[in-house]
Amino acid sequence: MNDFVRRERVGATFLVTINRPERRNAFDLEVREQLAEAIFEARDDDAIKAVVIAGAGGVFCAGGDLKALSEGKRPIYKDRDRIRRLHLWFQELVNLEKPVIAAVEGAAFGAGFNLALACDFILGTPSTRFCAVFTRIGLVPDLGGFFLLPRIVGLQKAKELVFTAREVDAQEALDLGILYSIVPSENLLNQALALAERFHPASTEAIGLSKNILNRSFNLDQATLAELESHAQAIAIHTQYHDDAVARFLNKQPLGFQWPSGPDNGGVNS
């Protein structure tokens, strides 16, 4: 099997790099399978505190590999099953109870756009471009696009981006809330790793519980969210991390996790 998805440990950060630059890091079966393995590894390893997803060769991901997709027609139910199987690992990524950062250089098109949207924070460069390209080839958004895009940009803007299949440059993506920050191209990976490292001293349990509920918050009423809140807080208050933080506070010691104050270019430069 080709090494189409590299996995590296950078301290407590898990760096996942799509490594198929000759095909602009497009998805084929091997890429999907190796991404799935990486996501499950990140989920199951308690030593991993944050995840960074990047693409090799100056491109994040051009989406599905149309050449591989067009090689032989399958029965309709097989194509349905192929998409459903994507969500076995993709939902694990969306709901991974650890901070996930996308380092997007160049194009993030189609499924590559949605892969970036699945992350908690997206860092880009001036060359970053997004496109829900599906309509250009007579398809509909897949890999979670129907769920993710309208939650970030709103329903009307999501319809525009899907219907028109137009490109969104870095500045517009920042204005729409797709990008968390724009950084120089030569600093992108280091900035993404630096942002990930800031979460290393945080409570993985508290972040995970919060992320789980925030991801559901658009679909639930206030009473249900209050019930989830009560369960999550009951779990968090019994963690060793909370006990240690309270002890530090009572002993007038600095807390182990504190985000730097003041503006700092999206939280990654200082």
Sequence and secondary structure as in RCSB ss.txt:
>XXXX:A:sequence
MNDFVRRERVGATFLVTINRPERRNAFDLEVREQLAEAIFEARDDDAIKAVVIAGAGGVFCAGGDLKALSEGKRP
IYKDRDRIRRLHLWFQELVNLEKPVIAAVEGAAFGAGFNLALACDFILGTPSTRFCAVFTRIGLVPDLGGFFLLP
RIVGLQKAKELVFTAREVDAQEALDLGILYSIVPSENLLNQALALAERFHPASTEAIGLSKNILNRSFNLDQATL
AELESHAQAIAIHTQYHDDAVARFLNKQPLGFQWPSGPDNGGVNS
>XXXX:A:secstr
    EEEEEETTEEEEEE  GGGTT B HHHHHHHHHHHHHHHH TT  EEEEEESTT SB  B HHHHHSS   
HHHHHHHHHHHHHHHHHHHT SS EEEEE SEEETHHHHHHHTSSEEEE TT EEE GGGGGT    TTHHHHHH
HHH HHHHHHHHHH  EEEHHHHHHHTS SEE  GGGHHHHHHHHHHHTTTS HHHHHHHHHHHHHGGGS HHHH
HHHHHHHHHHHTTSHHHHHHHHHHHTT   S     S  TTTT  
